[in-house]
Amino acid sequence: MPEASVTSRLLNSVLNRMRLASVGQSFYWTLLAISLVFAVVLMVARFTGLFAMPDTPSTWAAFAVVPLVAGLLAWLVHRRPTLPDAARLVDRTTASKDLYLTMALLNNSAGEYQALVVQSAEARAAGIKPDQVVPFTWQRRFWHAVWVPALVALGVYFLPQYDPFGKVASAKLSEKRSERLTEGKKATELRLEEVKRAIADHEESNSTDLAIEELKMTFNKMKADQKLENLKMLSSEQKDIGKLWRQISSEHLKDLMKSSPSSDQQFGANQDEKLQKWVKELQEGDAGGVQNELQELQEQLQQLAATKDPVERGELMQELKERLQNLEKLASDKLNNEQLSAALERAMQQMDLSENKDLQEEALQAAMQSLELSEQELEQLEQSVKDMKELEEALKTIQQAKKVNDQEKLNGAQSENCKTLADYQSLYDQMLAESGESDEVQEKEGEFGMGGPGFGKGGEAPEDDSVETGFKNEQSKSAVVAGKMLLSMQTKGEAEKGEVVRDYKQLMQSVKQGAMEALNTEQIPPGYHESIKTYFDSLEKGKEKAAK
């Protein structure tokens, strides 16, 4: 049969319409079937709760897939008509008595009648329309394909969830636990990576070690005959090291260094003794005791994972919880370390989640990772305490060097053999002791005036009015505030006996109290604390001497 003939175009057009009709019919029945199955599953899930349906957004997403699945199945299972099928349908519709079927099979037939068949078919084909042979009657079924899925959609939206067997609540609880476990693991992984990176960066470029080495070089540059230059360099080093000290000395480090574990009795006798030991070790820059505790906890977690006996498992779980609670209280109450406290708290939560059989293995692994993070947090804390104490020693050494420099004896040549800060401290202590300017001697001499014992009755300091100075006689306009001005007394005429002493005591107590509060609340490096306290002690001792 020639491809360009009218009959050929007719049969091909009819065949295409038959194929579309077949796919449409398959899609119609498949859509209704899948919608009904979805409705049955939805009703069973909502009324019995025997199995958990996804949450509402997920249910809507699943329902939206129904037409897609129906279309795919319709394409796969629809009946595929052939060209002879189209010819038969044309013959049946037009009562052609198998004329077009003969045309469809003409290539496989032999005989002199073929020309007559072709001529007859061509003549009749011009008056036949494909849409009359295969009319699309989808309108009659259209509403069935609309109201059934619409009814299912209303069920998804309005049908309530019942839970007579408690299955839904259990599934939701398990889902929440799984989400919480996942969130905790992610937080631990991110923080662990951050801490490891910080420790590695500290090892590569330790600013504390660099500052100490620079300070040693400055000590070695000192020259006895250049007092002012020495003072400038020492003051510059003091400023830089003080700034570095304030950067390292965070709030939790300040709380740790001020902590007095001997007064804490909230853990019981045995736990309190262990707590005191850990705090004391941490104050010295040694986290070994707490890290050993964490390593023992990791071993117990491994033992817990391998334990099958429920009684033994319960005992191990209780012991682990108590030990973790003590560590968490140490981190939050004594160290004020939020990151360490959060890591230990996550470990406890993950241990609780391990009681769920479905999450047991994953939760115990997450708890192990949280304990690893706790070890890293402690290592970082330990290094910070060591750096802070080393900087404090550097500030104290600078104070000693300034005292030696005041005597014009600070010479870098004398410190060439010094290797550590302790060596410099020993050298400066020896030099100050030889000149009678050690801390102990100064404390004793602070009780006296310049000319002998007594308060306010010492000798006069030597003065030379002929020497020109940069002094300007100016009066400060600052407001008088407690803690800022040492003494300010106004008297008219001769004071009554004891009145000046009484006023002096009140003012001295106010100023001293303000100074002590500043030490406790402000970031003042400890290298300055002793000098400030010694100053007020010397004033009080001098007052007592004067009274005698």
Secondary structure, 3 states (H helix, E strand, C coil): CCCCCHHHHHHHHHHHHHHHHHHHHHHHHHHHHHHHHHHHHHHHHHHHCCCCCCCHHHHHHHHHHHHHHHHHHHHHHCCCCCHHHHHHHHHHHHCCCCHHHHHHCHHHCCCCCHHHHHHHHHHHHCCCCHHHHCCCCCHHHHCHHHHHHHHHHHHHHHCCCCCCCCHHHHHHHHHHHHHHHHHHHHHHHHHHHHHHHHHHHHHHCCHHHHHHHHHHHHHHHCCCCCHHHHHHHHHHHHHHHHHHHHHHCCHHHHHHHHCCHHHCCCCCHHHHHHHHHHHHHHHCCCCHHHHHHHHHHHHHHHHHHHCCCHHHHHHHHHHHHHHHHHHHHHHHHHCCCHHHHHHHHHHHHHHHHCCCHHHHHHHHHHHHHHHHHHHHHHHHHHHHHHHHHHHHHHHHHHHHHHHHHHCCCCCHHHHCCCCCHHHHHHHHHHHHHHCCCCHHHHHHHCCCCCCCCCCCCCCCCCCCCCCCCCCCCCCCCCCCCCCCCCCCCCCCCCCCCCHHHHHHHHHHHHHHHHHHHHHHHCCCCHHHHHHHHHHHHHHHHHHHHHHC
